[in-house]
């Protein structure tokens, strides 16, 4: 005889981040009851959304945007799934404003503006968090660190967005949130349909019945070492999102026969990574302000660093190059060089490391981090490269001298920079002392996971939907080879969260 259910709802949503919140809100607004399970305690509930910029990719014309999204997918996402995304992304800003009560503002266009369809793609954020709107990046480049600090809003964009999502969840009586109650198994009925979940709680194992469906929104596998080693394209990849994203959804879906897709994909760029007292601390870096150069471990430049300054997500591909002759990844870590001119803009990192209970507040003058050996300082390039651990300090010094010479020749594009950096970015490193920080490939999240269809249903190895099982967000998100625009991960969460809830409850509007 089957064990009795401990509780039930029309929809069970596993994971209270942006995707889970959106799925729960959409379901409740369709008249369904929802149990929303969360792994973290309420006291430090910090999903990756809160550590993000809070930007959301939207489209103005789905048909014009579709070829662009399909090209970014790189053959890893079926056209019909991308079509479902862009159709939902055409209404996502209006949904946020109407349901969450945030006033949104356009921030920046597509990440690959030269591609057809990019003109219909843009990133939006809450006006409260981005007071300069689309001018924010250019305006802030011309401001002093003190001016930026004075004018910047207290909450980050991700904090603003998630506060609005949380408030919307809390005010809906049909949604019940169970904190410290992570799902660990999916339960099938006698017909093979997903009928509920098994979850851990302070009182022991609970069996929760989903009368209509289960939606997995429990994140990727950024903090599962075995999955990262087995699936990602290179070692030593580090993430600053929620440490609770440890592959739970991948394992639960696999256990009921789910197929997986683009497991080697992630959303990344160069990040700072350090260890302290047995814990990892990973940071976004703030490369702008003065000159900058990135070299490999042998002291050689390898790419146009302006991509990293612009936070382009395809810079990640530059970092994971494998040298077959040396049998090494020469750019893991790579090394960021800058001078005293950059230090006037404040700390070289952004935020306080990963979302979670353990935060690291970077010192205002970076002296504590220099003392820890996280940031190196010296009065000559060669001495600095040696302190940082570069294999050939003399080569690093030659590289930096060549960069400075290019800065002096920047009026002639053919001589200025062999990697094609724009002239405005060619600021010499000529104000000692000089600084160097190791950087690693990393970012916000992995994007692989269970394969989904256009309805956000999880598919089995034969491409058939697993009855009663859906997903949204970074767990198997519809981002393939390249990131379409800032906020694509949150766009996937808000769009496929709504798609999953609507299809599971039979809403065709």
C-alpha positions, -999 to +999 in steps of 0.1 A: +000+000+000+013+035-009+023+056+020-001+085+027+008+120+015+019+144+042+004+174+022-008+183-012-013+212-036-022+216-073+014+226-081+046+219-063+075+241-072+110+231-061+132+261-056+124+297-045+144+318-069+131+340-097+118+310-117+102+293-088+086+326-076+073+333-111+058+299-116+041+300-082+027+335-088+015+326-123-002+294-109-018+312-080-032+338-103-048+310-123-065+298-092-042+270-083-028+261-049+010+260-047+036+246-023+069+263-029+099+244-015+131+262-006+164+246+005+177+276+024+164+289+057+143+321+056+169+339+076+195+339+048+174+331+018+198+343-010+190+328-044+212+337-073+187+363-084+197+384-054+233+383-064+225+393-100+222+427-116+184+422-118+184+427-156+158+409-178+161+403-215+130+414-234+121+416-271+101+442-290+092+419-319+093+381-315+096+373-352+125+397-357+142+385-325+139+348-333+167+344-358+190+362-333+181+339-305+185+309-328+220+320-338+230+325-302+217+290-294+243+276-318+222+245-327+219+235-290+182+246-286+154+237-310+138+266-328+104+260-313+118+264-278+135+297-287+103+308-303+084+301-271+110+322-252+109+352-275+071+352-275+070+353-238+099+378-236+077+402-256+054+405-226+078+400-197+084+437-190+047+444-189+042+414-166+069+426-142+054+461-141+018+448-137+023+419-113+054+430-093+048+467-094+082+477-106+088+505-131+112+491-157+137+510-178+156+499-209+193+496-202+213+482-231+208+464-264+218+428-275+252+414-267+259+408-305+244+440-321+259+432-355+236+402-360+202+404-377+174+406-353+195+421-325+177+454-328+146+437-313+165+425-282+173+446-251+180+443-214+157+460-189+160+467-152+141+483-124+143+521-126+149+522-089+181+502-093+192+519-126+184+556-123+204+565-154+186+539-176+202+533-210+228+559-203+240+543-171+271+526-184+284+557-203+275+581-175+291+561-148+324+558-168+328+595-165+319+598-128+344+597-100+341+568-075+327+592-049+300+604-073+290+569-082+288+559-046+267+590-038+242+585-066+240+547-066+208+532-050+213+512-018+198+479-031+213+461-061+192+454-092+189+417-082+179+426-047+152+450-060+138+424-083+138+396-058+122+417-031+093+424-055+090+387-064+091+377-027+064+403-018+042+390-046+046+355-033+038+364+003+006+383-006-009+353-024-028+331+000-027+302-024+011+299-021+027+283+009+065+285+012+083+257+031+118+268+039+146+244+048+126+218+029+146+207-002+131+182-027+153+152-032+132+127-051+104+128-076+075+104-069+056+087-097+021+072-096+011+038-109+006+053-144+041+068-145+030+103-140+050+126-116+026+128-087+047+146-061+081+150-044+099+136-015+116+164+006+137+167+036+126+188+066+134+194+102+108+168+112+121+142+087+112+130+052+080+144+038+059+132+008+041+161-009+015+154-035+012+175-067-023+171-081-014+188-114+024+189-118+058+195-103+080+224-116+117+221-110+133+255-105+162+245-082+191+259-102+221+244-118+251+225-106+276+254-099+285+240-065+287+203-073+324+195-079+318+162-096+293+176-121+316+205-129+345+182-134+325+159-156+305+184-177+322+218-180+349+225-207+377+232-183+388+229-147+389+256-120+356+272-130+340+292-102+306+308-096+293+336-075+256+325-074+238+306-047+259+279-031+227+259-028+228+252-066+243+218-063+227+198-091+196+186-072+173+191-101+196+174-125+197+142-104+160+142-096+151+145-133+177+119-143+162+094-118+129+095-136+144+092-171+150+127-182+173+135-211+200+162-206+211+189-230+241+213-233+255+203-200+289+219-210+273+253-213+275+281-187+271+318-183+306+331-177+335+356-180+366+362-159+360+363-121+381+366-090+384+334-069+400+331-035+399+306-006+398+315+031+393+293+061+382+264+039+356+284+020+356+297-016+349+334-023+341+343-059+336+379-071+327+398-102+356+421-111+354+458-120+380+462-147+371+497-159+390+527-146+424+534-160+444+509-181+443+471-180+459+441-195+452+404-192+480+378-197+482+341-196+505+323-171+534+328-194+530+366-195+515+369-230+483+387-239+457+365-256+425+385-264+407+418-266+402+426-230+375+452-238+352+422-240+358+416-203+354+453-194+320+452-212+311+420-192+305+401-224+297+365-217+316+352-247+349+362-231+346+329-212+355+311-244+388+329-246+397+317-211+392+280-216+417+275-245+437+243-241+473+242-253+478+207-267+516+210-270+520+219-233+489+199-222+477+228-201+451+255-198+475+285-200+447+310-192+435+294-160+442+315-142+449+345-163+464+377-147+449+411-146+474+440-145+465+476-137+481+506-120+474+531-092+451+551-116+426+523-113+426+522-075+410+556-073+378+540-085+375+518-054+379+481-049+387+459-079+358+436-072+320+440-070+298+428-042+307+405-013+312+371-031+287+343-034+251+345-024+247+327+008+255+329+045+292+335+041+301+369+028+334+386+024+335+424+026+364+436+005+383+464+022+379+499+007+416+503+001+423+467-007+451+466+019+437+436+037+435+416+004+471+426-005+482+413+029+463+380+022+481+376-011+449+379-031+461+411-048+498+417-056+516+451-057+550+461-068+568+491-084+580+473-115+563+450-140+588+422-137+587+422-099+550+422-099+547+393-124+571+373-102+551+380-071+519+370-088+534+336-099+537+341-136+560+316-151+580+341-172+581+375-154+604+390-181+580+381-208+552+397-188+572+429-185+579+429-222+541+424-229+532+453-206+559+476-222+545+467-256+510+476-245+522+510-232+539+516-265+506+508-283+488+533-261+512+560-272+506+550-308+468+548-306+462+575-331+473+549-357+449+519-354+473+497-374+499+501-346+479+507-315+467+473-305+471+439-322+439+426-306+418+454-318+409+472-286+392+506-292+415+536-288+395+550-259+403+519-238+441+522-244+452+539-212+488+532-203+499+516-171+523+543-161+513+553-125+531+530-100+527+511-079+513+484-102+489+456-093+481+421-105+452+397-096+446+362-108+413+356-126+394+324-135+367+314-158+334+316-140+302+335-136+266+333-124+254+299-134+255+267-154+229+265-181+227+227-189+202+203-173+171+183-182+160+188-218+128+208-221+102+215-249+084+247-258+059+241-230+087+238-204+080+201-200+109+179-192+116+153-219+128+118-216+156+102-237+132+096-266+120+132-267+087+125-250+074+147-222+076+131-187+040+135-176+036+160-148+071+174-148+082+209-158+113+231-153+123+267-156+153+290-149+189+280-151+181+243-147+183+233-183+177+269-195+172+277-232+206+295-234+229+275-258+263+285-271+262+323-266+243+346-242+218+367-261+218+398-239+222+409-203+195+394-182+189+363-204+190+340-174+164+360-155+144+363-187+144+325-190+133+322-154+104+347-157+093+335-192+095+297-187+082+300-152+050+314-166+050+290-195+053+260-172+026+271-148+002+279-177+007+247-195+005+225-164-028+242-155-043+241-190-042+278-196-038+286-233-040+324-231 
